[in-house]
């Protein structure tokens, strides 16, 4: 029988779990949902709980010839995520930016700043065109400023293997395409980080998230 019309889609939430804490997280997940079975799928490690709740666990970076060690797939995933690989962070939104280099969830270097870009307006005619030009000029200035700051920080920080962008996709891609970052923009990209305005605390959290297992939990039938 098909699902009732108007039924809400299952809730999906994302969290980040450091490799060292993954076994404990998995044990608590099993206790809360009646146990689980595990499968190693193309898109990650999947836990399917007895009550229908599912968790997709994805490593922070590819194996790249350095697989994790362990007796089972969860132990190997935890080991892989615990490896001390360095990641460059580039987070940008209309209100500011955050740049950093992280390893094992700790910031080795970072900088955050503010830069205003005007939002869209409902004004029409010449006013709308004037606001659009101003917004475009502000966005261009933001891209130039962030690219210069990122090039300076990346040039003085320890070298990194991967790049983790986040925030506003359009602005971040424009920054990464800037000539000032030609030496860094070709680094392999990790999963996108969905972050709010990148103040210092946001950059600190992103440093940990970029080095952690990404966990997407989908509630089973009747889940909250």
C-alpha positions, 0 to 999 in steps of 0.5 A, spaced: 500 500 500 502 506 498 504 512 503 498 516 505 498 523 501 501 528 505 505 524 509 512 528 511 518 526 508 523 522 513 527 527 517 535 527 515 540 530 519 547 531 518 553 531 524 560 530 524 564 525 528 571 524 529 574 518 528 576 516 535 569 517 537 566 513 532 565 506 536 562 510 541 557 513 537 555 507 533 554 503 540 549 509 542 546 509 535 545 501 536 542 502 543 537 508 541 534 504 535 534 497 537 541 494 534 543 495 527 546 491 521 552 494 517 554 494 509 560 497 506 557 501 500 559 505 494 557 511 498 560 510 505 558 505 510 551 504 512 548 502 518 541 500 518 537 500 525 532 495 527 527 501 527 528 503 520 533 508 522 539 509 517 545 512 518 550 513 512 557 514 514 562 517 510 570 518 511 573 525 511 577 524 505 579 518 500 583 512 502 589 515 497 593 508 498 593 509 506 587 505 508 585 505 515 586 499 519 581 494 523 578 488 524 571 490 521 569 496 516 567 501 522 574 500 525 577 501 519 573 507 517 575 510 524 582 509 523 582 512 516 578 519 519 584 519 525 590 519 520 593 526 520 592 529 514 592 537 512 586 540 509 585 547 507 579 551 509 576 556 505 569 559 507 566 565 504 559 568 505 556 575 503 558 578 510 565 575 511 570 569 510 574 564 514 581 561 512 585 556 515 589 550 515 587 544 519 590 537 521 586 532 526 581 537 527 586 542 530 587 549 526 594 550 525 593 557 522 587 561 521 584 568 519 577 570 519 574 577 517 568 581 515 566 584 508 559 587 507 555 585 500 549 588 500 543 583 499 537 583 493 532 589 493 525 589 491 526 596 488 525 597 481 527 601 475 534 605 475 534 604 483 534 596 482 540 597 477 544 602 481 543 597 487 545 591 482 551 594 480 553 596 487 552 589 489 556 586 484 562 591 485 561 589 493 562 582 491 568 583 486 571 586 492 570 581 497 572 576 492 579 580 491 580 581 498 578 573 500 583 571 495 589 575 497 588 573 504 587 566 503 594 566 498 597 570 504 595 565 509 596 558 505 603 561 503 605 561 510 602 555 513 604 548 513 602 545 506 595 541 505 593 535 501 586 537 500 581 543 500 575 544 504 570 549 501 564 552 504 559 557 505 556 561 499 558 556 493 558 562 488 562 566 492 567 560 494 568 558 487 569 565 484 575 566 490 578 559 488 578 561 481 582 567 482 589 568 479 592 569 486 590 562 488 592 558 482 597 554 486 592 552 491 585 551 487 588 545 484 588 541 490 583 535 491 576 538 494 573 535 500 565 535 501 562 542 501 561 545 508 555 548 510 556 554 514 553 560 517 557 567 517 564 564 518 566 568 524 572 565 528 568 560 532 565 557 525 572 556 522 574 552 529 568 548 528 569 547 521 576 545 522 574 539 526 568 537 521 573 537 515 577 532 519 571 528 521 566 522 519 560 525 516 554 522 518 547 523 515 541 520 519 535 518 516 529 517 521 525 510 520 517 510 520 515 514 525 521 517 527 521 525 529 
